[in-house]
Amino acid sequence: MTMEGDARAERRLTALLTCAMAFSMLQLFLLGALGPRLVDELGISPTVLGLTTTIGFGTAAVLSPSGGRVVDRIGPRRSLVLLLLVSSAALALIGAAPGAGLLLGAVALGGLPQALANPATNKAVLAAVPPERRGAVTGTKQSGVQLGAFAAGLPLAALAGGIGWQGAVWTAAGTALLTGLWAWRALPADPPAPPAPGGRPSLVPRGVIAWLAVFSLFLGCGIASVNTYLALFGTRELGLGPTAAGALVAVLGVAGIAGRVGWSRAARPGRAEWLPGFLAAGAVGAALLLAAAGAVAPVAWLGAAAVGVFAVAGNAVSMVLVLQRAAPGRAGQDSALVAAGFFTGFAVGPPLFGLLAESGRYGTGWLLVAAEFATASAVALAWARRDRAPIPVKAS
């Protein structure tokens, strides 16, 4: 294949992986962007809205270690097709939900695509992309998550204003199904499954993977709270209409795309180790801007953009570090263990914020988010200093 042909193949693969990442979490961005409509039309409370995120990411956190092993065994093509088909089914069920019960069940089903997303896409990058291009491709495909946030916050939220929120969710379900068919036709066949390992693989992260999992837990707490409650904050506290509040989520999504692509390209060995801590520190400022928006409403738009540029980008850089540091043959498993920490944070953060939102204490909630980001920064910087510290030489 010519260099031009290789570049085209890489662009197609990157586009497909970006779409897969978008659909893996689209349901939860939709629930956040459509939150004001769901609260009004289904009669669910803000606490139940936060519970959707807890159930979705709690399921993903539990399934992630097994999902990583599955990806390592069956290969990225089968894993990506499964991810997209289950995403389509979960979205269709959300659109059909008459109340909180089925809604929460559909969200739980959507935890499986989340568990498969990082291991499957990372495995595809390792298999098909040369080392010098992996950072750029990883940053772009990780930006798919924020592409999902943009799609939920602007076009799908606007579509919901015309055909109802159920119609918007069903449109997303059909698109996920078509993307699954594209993945089946476009990706090369998976290689034969490797021999089963002799012992049971460890589910306990170690070394850099353990540090990244703890960093991702606190980062996920903060990001999930923003994703879930930003639109509701816009309508309840800032006086925005549902479509304008959804646009806040879209701003976060666009900024997150730029942040993930830009910072991942910069995450070269020697620099990548320090970026998560610095990005989480920047996210502290973003959360403080949201806290200030209660007094100066336009600041909320700056805060939403800053969450995307700093906090959301921190997750992408952590995945670049996984690819740089993963043990041979364990890319799927190591990706899944770091993702499990991130998903655990997504499960824990929104209920804590929801207790404050229920009583209208959004300002205190954003300060809680700032504290979560500050903890993530401290963990990441502590690891970076430890990782760069010289190893003492023993006297002979």
PLY file of the C-alpha trace (Angstrom):
ply
format ascii 1.0
element vertex 396
property float x
property float y
property float z
element edge 395
property int vertex1
property int vertex2
end_header
0.00 0.00 0.00
1.28 3.50 -0.85
1.88 6.17 1.76
-1.23 7.99 0.53
-3.22 4.77 0.84
-1.87 4.23 4.36
-2.92 7.76 5.31
-6.44 7.21 3.96
-6.75 3.91 5.83
-5.59 5.60 9.04
-8.14 8.41 8.60
-10.95 5.88 8.05
-9.90 3.89 11.10
-9.66 7.06 13.20
-13.13 8.17 12.09
-14.62 4.78 12.95
-12.95 4.61 16.36
-14.07 8.18 17.07
-17.68 7.22 16.30
-17.41 4.14 18.51
-16.20 6.25 21.44
-19.04 8.73 20.83
-21.74 6.06 20.92
-20.26 4.27 23.92
-21.30 7.16 26.19
-23.91 8.99 24.13
-26.79 7.74 26.26
-25.49 9.49 29.37
-24.77 12.75 27.58
-28.29 12.61 26.18
-29.76 12.08 29.63
-27.83 15.12 30.85
-28.71 17.34 27.88
-32.36 16.23 27.91
-32.51 16.31 31.71
-34.91 19.27 31.94
-37.36 17.52 29.57
-37.05 14.19 31.38
-37.63 15.81 34.77
-40.78 17.50 33.44
-42.23 14.79 31.15
-41.34 11.60 33.05
-41.71 13.18 36.47
-38.30 12.05 37.71
-36.39 14.02 40.34
-32.89 15.51 39.99
-31.66 12.76 42.32
-33.03 10.04 40.02
-31.41 11.84 37.09
-28.08 11.54 38.89
-28.84 7.88 39.63
-28.89 7.16 35.89
-25.24 8.12 35.72
-24.46 6.07 38.83
-26.08 2.93 37.40
-24.55 3.34 33.93
-21.02 3.90 35.11
-21.31 1.55 38.06
-22.16 -1.21 35.60
-19.28 -0.14 33.37
-16.84 -0.14 36.30
-17.86 -3.67 37.32
-17.69 -4.99 33.74
-14.50 -3.20 32.67
-11.90 -5.72 33.95
-13.79 -8.58 32.28
-14.34 -6.42 29.20
-10.60 -5.90 28.87
-9.97 -9.65 28.95
-12.75 -10.20 26.38
-11.19 -7.67 24.00
-7.75 -9.26 24.38
-9.34 -12.64 23.52
-11.81 -11.90 20.67
-10.11 -8.90 19.04
-11.09 -5.31 18.30
-13.42 -5.92 15.33
-15.87 -8.19 17.13
-15.64 -6.02 20.24
-16.44 -2.80 18.35
-19.39 -4.33 16.52
-20.77 -5.66 19.83
-20.26 -2.24 21.41
-22.24 -0.45 18.71
-25.09 -2.96 18.57
-25.60 -2.89 22.34
-25.40 0.94 22.29
-28.19 0.96 19.72
-30.34 -1.36 21.84
-29.79 0.69 25.01
-30.71 3.94 23.26
-33.85 2.37 21.78
-34.94 1.22 25.23
-34.34 4.67 26.71
-36.59 6.13 24.02
-39.30 3.61 24.90
-39.09 4.12 28.68
-42.40 5.22 30.24
-40.80 5.97 33.59
-37.79 5.62 35.82
-37.78 1.79 35.98
-37.12 0.94 32.34
-34.97 4.03 31.98
-32.58 2.79 34.67
-32.56 -0.73 33.18
-31.63 0.64 29.76
-28.86 2.72 31.29
-27.48 -0.40 32.99
-27.40 -2.19 29.62
-25.46 0.78 28.25
-22.68 0.04 30.73
-21.43 -2.78 28.50
-20.43 -0.53 25.57
-18.65 1.77 28.00
-16.69 -1.17 29.40
-15.59 -2.26 25.92
-14.84 1.15 24.42
-11.35 1.99 25.69
-9.91 -1.54 25.51
-11.30 -2.19 22.01
-10.27 1.13 20.49
-6.84 1.09 22.15
-6.27 -2.45 20.89
-7.19 -1.33 17.37
-4.71 1.56 17.58
-1.89 -0.72 18.71
-2.65 -3.18 15.92
-2.89 -0.75 13.01
-1.11 2.53 13.83
2.68 3.03 13.90
4.10 4.13 17.28
4.90 7.68 16.18
1.24 8.27 15.22
-0.47 6.61 18.17
-0.66 9.73 20.35
-2.43 11.75 17.66
-4.83 8.94 16.74
-5.57 8.18 20.41
-6.33 11.83 21.15
-8.64 12.07 18.15
-10.55 8.89 18.90
-10.85 9.84 22.60
-12.39 13.12 21.43
-15.27 11.00 20.17
-16.65 11.03 23.70
-16.91 14.80 23.48
-18.31 14.53 19.97
-21.10 12.60 21.66
-21.49 15.43 24.17
-21.74 17.94 21.31
-24.26 15.79 19.44
-26.39 15.42 22.57
-26.18 19.07 23.54
-26.92 20.70 20.19
-28.33 18.74 17.22
-30.12 16.05 19.23
-31.38 18.51 21.85
-32.65 20.74 19.04
-34.25 17.71 17.35
-35.98 16.89 20.62
-37.55 20.34 20.50
-39.12 19.43 17.14
-40.03 15.72 17.35
-39.87 15.08 21.09
-37.10 13.63 23.20
-38.10 10.03 22.36
-37.73 10.68 18.64
-34.30 12.22 19.17
-33.11 9.20 21.17
-34.47 6.75 18.58
-32.64 8.68 15.86
-29.42 8.16 17.81
-30.22 4.44 18.17
-30.62 4.01 14.41
-27.37 5.83 13.74
-25.51 3.56 16.18
-26.88 0.50 14.37
-25.67 1.80 11.00
-22.24 2.51 12.50
-22.08 -1.10 13.73
-22.66 -2.33 10.18
-19.90 0.02 8.96
-17.50 -1.42 11.55
-18.26 -4.99 10.45
-17.57 -4.17 6.80
-14.61 -1.83 7.27
-12.41 -3.46 9.89
-10.08 -6.38 9.07
-10.89 -9.78 10.50
-9.61 -10.39 14.01
-6.56 -12.62 14.39
-7.02 -16.05 15.99
-7.52 -15.89 19.73
-4.27 -16.26 21.69
-3.83 -19.28 23.97
-5.58 -18.93 27.28
-3.21 -17.74 30.03
-2.09 -20.35 32.52
-3.32 -18.52 35.63
-6.13 -16.17 36.43
-5.12 -12.65 35.33
-4.79 -10.10 38.11
-7.62 -7.60 38.42
-5.58 -5.37 40.74
-3.88 -2.49 38.91
-0.18 -2.10 39.68
2.50 0.49 39.06
1.58 3.30 36.70
-1.79 1.65 35.96
-2.74 1.87 39.65
-1.79 5.57 39.84
-3.73 6.33 36.66
-6.77 4.44 37.96
-6.85 6.52 41.17
-6.31 9.75 39.20
-9.13 8.74 36.85
-11.47 8.01 39.76
-11.33 11.57 41.12
-11.27 13.10 37.64
-14.36 11.06 36.74
-16.22 12.24 39.86
-15.91 15.84 38.73
-16.52 15.35 35.01
-19.62 13.22 35.60
-21.16 15.84 37.86
-20.63 18.50 35.19
-22.02 16.28 32.42
-25.11 15.33 34.42
-26.08 18.64 35.99
-24.75 21.40 33.73
-27.93 21.66 31.64
-30.20 21.47 34.70
-28.05 24.16 36.36
-28.59 26.30 33.28
-32.37 26.04 33.43
-32.85 26.16 37.22
-30.22 28.71 38.24
-29.27 30.71 35.14
-32.71 31.12 33.55
-31.82 29.42 30.25
-34.35 27.58 28.10
-33.90 23.81 27.51
-32.22 24.27 24.11
-29.83 26.95 25.37
-29.01 24.81 28.41
-28.26 21.92 26.07
-25.92 24.24 24.19
-23.86 24.54 27.38
-23.21 20.80 27.09
-22.35 21.28 23.41
-19.77 23.96 24.30
-18.19 21.52 26.75
-18.15 18.92 23.98
-16.46 21.13 21.37
-13.86 22.34 23.88
-13.26 18.75 24.94
-12.59 17.68 21.37
-10.01 20.43 20.94
-8.45 19.68 24.32
-8.21 15.94 23.79
-6.69 16.21 20.33
-4.28 19.01 21.23
-3.03 17.72 24.56
-2.72 14.12 23.32
-0.50 15.28 20.45
1.68 17.00 23.05
1.84 13.90 25.29
5.26 12.66 24.25
7.32 10.54 26.66
9.03 12.81 29.16
6.18 15.34 29.00
3.13 13.07 29.12
3.87 12.06 32.72
3.30 15.63 33.97
0.28 16.56 31.86
-2.50 14.81 33.87
-1.61 16.71 37.03
-1.39 20.07 35.29
-4.63 19.50 33.38
-6.51 18.55 36.54
-5.17 21.72 38.19
-6.59 23.74 35.29
-9.91 21.95 35.80
-10.05 23.30 39.36
-10.25 26.79 37.87
-12.99 25.64 35.51
-15.12 24.38 38.41
-14.61 27.67 40.26
-15.89 29.54 37.20
-19.08 27.45 37.32
-19.41 28.28 41.02
-19.11 31.97 40.17
-21.80 31.69 37.48
-24.51 31.83 40.12
-23.59 35.50 40.53
-22.32 36.24 37.00
-24.27 33.97 34.66
-22.20 34.40 31.44
-19.17 32.93 33.24
-20.88 29.52 32.95
-19.98 29.38 29.25
-16.30 29.94 30.05
-16.49 27.34 32.80
-18.04 24.75 30.50
-15.34 25.35 27.87
-12.58 25.14 30.47
-13.89 21.81 31.78
-13.55 20.48 28.24
-10.07 21.89 27.62
-8.62 20.69 30.95
-10.62 17.97 32.72
-11.87 16.09 29.69
-8.44 16.26 28.03
-6.89 14.73 31.17
-8.71 11.48 30.51
-7.37 11.29 26.94
-3.80 11.88 28.10
-4.17 9.10 30.65
-5.04 6.71 27.80
-1.96 7.84 25.84
0.08 6.96 28.93
-1.56 3.52 29.07
-0.50 2.82 25.48
3.03 4.02 26.26
3.33 1.94 29.43
1.09 -1.12 28.90
2.71 -4.52 29.40
3.00 -6.67 26.22
-0.30 -8.40 25.47
-2.12 -6.47 28.21
-3.21 -3.31 26.37
-6.87 -4.25 26.64
-6.64 -5.29 30.28
-4.60 -2.27 31.39
-6.90 0.10 29.49
-9.88 -1.51 31.19
-8.41 -1.17 34.69
-7.77 2.56 34.21
-11.24 2.94 32.67
-12.74 1.12 35.67
-11.34 3.83 37.94
-12.79 6.53 35.68
-16.20 4.83 35.56
-16.23 4.39 39.33
-15.77 8.13 39.62
-18.64 8.65 37.20
-20.81 6.43 39.39
-19.89 8.18 42.67
-19.78 11.85 41.66
-23.33 12.64 40.45
-25.22 11.26 43.49
-23.11 13.42 45.79
-23.76 16.45 43.58
-27.43 15.47 43.29
-27.96 15.78 47.03
-26.82 19.39 46.78
-28.77 20.08 43.57
-31.96 18.78 45.20
-31.77 21.64 47.69
-30.63 24.20 45.11
-27.05 24.39 46.43
-25.36 24.33 43.03
-22.57 26.68 44.13
-21.54 24.23 46.86
-21.76 21.43 44.30
-19.28 23.14 41.98
-16.92 23.65 44.93
-17.15 19.89 45.56
-16.21 19.34 41.92
-13.24 21.67 42.34
-12.07 19.61 45.34
-12.35 16.39 43.30
-10.26 17.86 40.50
-7.70 19.14 43.04
-7.36 15.63 44.49
-6.86 14.18 41.00
-4.14 16.75 40.36
-2.36 15.90 43.62
-2.39 12.17 42.82
-1.07 12.68 39.28
1.69 15.08 40.28
2.77 12.77 43.12
3.10 9.90 40.64
4.96 12.04 38.10
7.52 13.07 40.73
7.90 9.47 41.86
8.21 8.22 38.29
10.94 10.73 37.46
12.88 10.24 40.69
16.29 8.61 40.16
16.66 5.05 41.40
19.26 4.95 44.18
22.34 2.89 43.38
23.29 0.38 46.05
26.90 0.28 47.11
28.63 -2.90 46.10
0 1
1 2
2 3
3 4
4 5
5 6
6 7
7 8
8 9
9 10
10 11
11 12
12 13
13 14
14 15
15 16
16 17
17 18
18 19
19 20
20 21
21 22
22 23
23 24
24 25
25 26
26 27
27 28
28 29
29 30
30 31
31 32
32 33
33 34
34 35
35 36
36 37
37 38
38 39
39 40
40 41
41 42
42 43
43 44
44 45
45 46
46 47
47 48
48 49
49 50
50 51
51 52
52 53
53 54
54 55
55 56
56 57
57 58
58 59
59 60
60 61
61 62
62 63
63 64
64 65
65 66
66 67
67 68
68 69
69 70
70 71
71 72
72 73
73 74
74 75
75 76
76 77
77 78
78 79
79 80
80 81
81 82
82 83
83 84
84 85
85 86
86 87
87 88
88 89
89 90
90 91
91 92
92 93
93 94
94 95
95 96
96 97
97 98
98 99
99 100
100 101
101 102
102 103
103 104
104 105
105 106
106 107
107 108
108 109
109 110
110 111
111 112
112 113
113 114
114 115
115 116
116 117
117 118
118 119
119 120
120 121
121 122
122 123
123 124
124 125
125 126
126 127
127 128
128 129
129 130
130 131
131 132
132 133
133 134
134 135
135 136
136 137
137 138
138 139
139 140
140 141
141 142
142 143
143 144
144 145
145 146
146 147
147 148
148 149
149 150
150 151
151 152
152 153
153 154
154 155
155 156
156 157
157 158
158 159
159 160
160 161
161 162
162 163
163 164
164 165
165 166
166 167
167 168
168 169
169 170
170 171
171 172
172 173
173 174
174 175
175 176
176 177
177 178
178 179
179 180
180 181
181 182
182 183
183 184
184 185
185 186
186 187
187 188
188 189
189 190
190 191
191 192
192 193
193 194
194 195
195 196
196 197
197 198
198 199
199 200
200 201
201 202
202 203
203 204
204 205
205 206
206 207
207 208
208 209
209 210
210 211
211 212
212 213
213 214
214 215
215 216
216 217
217 218
218 219
219 220
220 221
221 222
222 223
223 224
224 225
225 226
226 227
227 228
228 229
229 230
230 231
231 232
232 233
233 234
234 235
235 236
236 237
237 238
238 239
239 240
240 241
241 242
242 243
243 244
244 245
245 246
246 247
247 248
248 249
249 250
250 251
251 252
252 253
253 254
254 255
255 256
256 257
257 258
258 259
259 260
260 261
261 262
262 263
263 264
264 265
265 266
266 267
267 268
268 269
269 270
270 271
271 272
272 273
273 274
274 275
275 276
276 277
277 278
278 279
279 280
280 281
281 282
282 283
283 284
284 285
285 286
286 287
287 288
288 289
289 290
290 291
291 292
292 293
293 294
294 295
295 296
296 297
297 298
298 299
299 300
300 301
301 302
302 303
303 304
304 305
305 306
306 307
307 308
308 309
309 310
310 311
311 312
312 313
313 314
314 315
315 316
316 317
317 318
318 319
319 320
320 321
321 322
322 323
323 324
324 325
325 326
326 327
327 328
328 329
329 330
330 331
331 332
332 333
333 334
334 335
335 336
336 337
337 338
338 339
339 340
340 341
341 342
342 343
343 344
344 345
345 346
346 347
347 348
348 349
349 350
350 351
351 352
352 353
353 354
354 355
355 356
356 357
357 358
358 359
359 360
360 361
361 362
362 363
363 364
364 365
365 366
366 367
367 368
368 369
369 370
370 371
371 372
372 373
373 374
374 375
375 376
376 377
377 378
378 379
379 380
380 381
381 382
382 383
383 384
384 385
385 386
386 387
387 388
388 389
389 390
390 391
391 392
392 393
393 394
394 395
